[in-house]
Amino acid sequence: MKVEQKGNSTIVKDTQANAEAFLMKLTHEHKTFEKQNLILDITADKTVSLKTISQFKSLSKIHRKGKKSFVIVADGIDFTQVPDALVVVPTVLEAHDLIEMDEIERDLGF
């Protein structure tokens, strides 16, 4: 797991290419990141499936209750099939763009 601070976001990158193990580790260490906008980069895991990504729902819900963004970057999935409870994008740049829009909405009181 590699952690990088960029702007108003923290990028947490899966370096083991195992999204399920990454989720367990991230859940265990969530207190460290709970006050930051999170970008979870799981593009290293080329076998990631929609089922695996769906396992992030509970952590996403907990994180978003704290009024912070939670965006997953994944590759090779059908984005139209992603549950509404999750925000999944194909690139880190798109994740940053979404967080910027979330920040603007929060500033405006939405």
C-alpha positions as CSV (number, residue, x, y, z in Angstrom):
1,M,0.0,0.0,0.0
2,K,1.4,3.3,-1.1
3,V,0.0,6.6,0.3
4,E,0.4,9.9,-1.5
5,Q,-1.0,13.3,-0.5
6,K,-2.0,15.4,-3.5
7,G,-3.9,18.7,-3.1
8,N,-7.0,18.1,-1.0
9,S,-6.9,14.3,-1.6
10,T,-5.0,11.2,-0.4
11,I,-4.3,8.6,-3.0
12,V,-3.9,5.1,-1.6
13,K,-2.5,2.7,-4.1
14,D,-2.8,-1.1,-4.0
15,T,0.8,-2.3,-4.6
16,Q,0.0,-6.0,-4.0
17,A,-2.4,-6.4,-7.0
18,N,-5.0,-7.9,-4.7
19,A,-8.0,-5.7,-4.1
20,E,-9.6,-7.9,-1.4
21,A,-6.4,-7.8,0.7
22,F,-6.1,-4.1,0.0
23,L,-9.7,-3.6,1.3
24,M,-9.0,-5.5,4.5
25,K,-5.8,-3.4,5.2
26,L,-7.6,-0.2,4.3
27,T,-10.5,-1.0,6.6
28,H,-8.1,-1.7,9.4
29,E,-6.3,1.6,8.9
30,H,-9.3,3.7,8.1
31,K,-9.0,6.0,11.2
32,T,-5.8,7.3,9.6
33,F,-7.6,8.5,6.5
34,E,-11.1,9.3,7.8
35,K,-10.7,13.1,7.6
36,Q,-9.3,13.1,4.1
37,N,-10.8,12.8,0.6
38,L,-9.8,9.3,-0.6
39,I,-8.8,8.0,-4.0
40,L,-8.3,4.2,-3.9
41,D,-6.2,3.1,-6.9
42,I,-6.7,-0.6,-7.5
43,T,-5.6,-0.6,-11.1
44,A,-2.7,-2.9,-10.3
45,D,-5.2,-5.8,-9.8
46,K,-6.0,-6.8,-13.4
47,T,-8.4,-9.5,-12.1
48,V,-10.6,-7.1,-10.2
49,S,-14.3,-7.7,-10.8
50,L,-17.5,-5.9,-10.1
51,K,-18.1,-8.3,-7.2
52,T,-14.8,-7.3,-5.6
53,I,-15.5,-3.6,-6.1
54,S,-18.9,-4.0,-4.5
55,Q,-17.2,-5.1,-1.3
56,F,-16.0,-1.5,-0.8
57,K,-19.6,-0.3,-0.3
58,S,-19.6,-0.4,3.5
59,L,-16.3,1.4,3.8
60,S,-17.4,4.0,1.3
61,K,-20.6,4.6,3.2
62,I,-18.7,5.1,6.5
63,H,-16.2,7.4,4.9
64,R,-18.8,9.6,3.1
65,K,-20.7,10.0,6.4
66,G,-17.8,12.1,7.4
67,K,-18.5,14.5,4.5
68,K,-15.4,13.4,2.6
69,S,-15.2,11.9,-0.9
70,F,-14.4,8.2,-1.6
71,V,-13.5,7.4,-5.2
72,I,-12.2,4.1,-6.5
73,V,-10.0,4.0,-9.6
74,A,-10.3,0.6,-11.4
75,D,-9.6,-0.6,-14.9
76,G,-11.3,-3.1,-17.1
77,I,-14.8,-3.1,-15.6
78,D,-18.2,-2.2,-16.9
79,F,-18.8,1.2,-15.2
80,T,-22.5,1.1,-16.0
81,Q,-22.9,-1.9,-13.7
82,V,-21.2,-0.3,-10.7
83,P,-23.7,0.1,-7.7
84,D,-24.9,3.7,-7.1
85,A,-23.4,3.6,-3.6
86,L,-19.9,3.6,-5.1
87,V,-18.0,6.1,-7.3
88,V,-15.7,4.3,-9.6
89,V,-13.7,5.9,-12.4
90,P,-11.0,4.7,-14.9
91,T,-8.2,7.2,-14.0
92,V,-6.8,9.1,-11.1
93,L,-7.3,12.4,-13.0
94,E,-11.0,11.8,-13.2
95,A,-11.0,10.9,-9.5
96,H,-9.4,14.3,-8.7
97,D,-12.0,16.0,-10.9
98,L,-14.9,14.3,-9.1
99,I,-13.5,15.3,-5.7
100,E,-13.2,18.9,-6.8
101,M,-16.8,18.9,-7.8
102,D,-17.8,17.3,-4.5
103,E,-15.8,20.0,-2.6
104,I,-17.7,22.7,-4.5
105,E,-21.0,21.1,-3.8
106,R,-20.2,20.8,-0.1
107,D,-19.1,24.5,0.0
108,L,-22.4,25.5,-1.6
109,G,-24.3,23.5,1.0
110,F,-25.6,20.6,-1.1
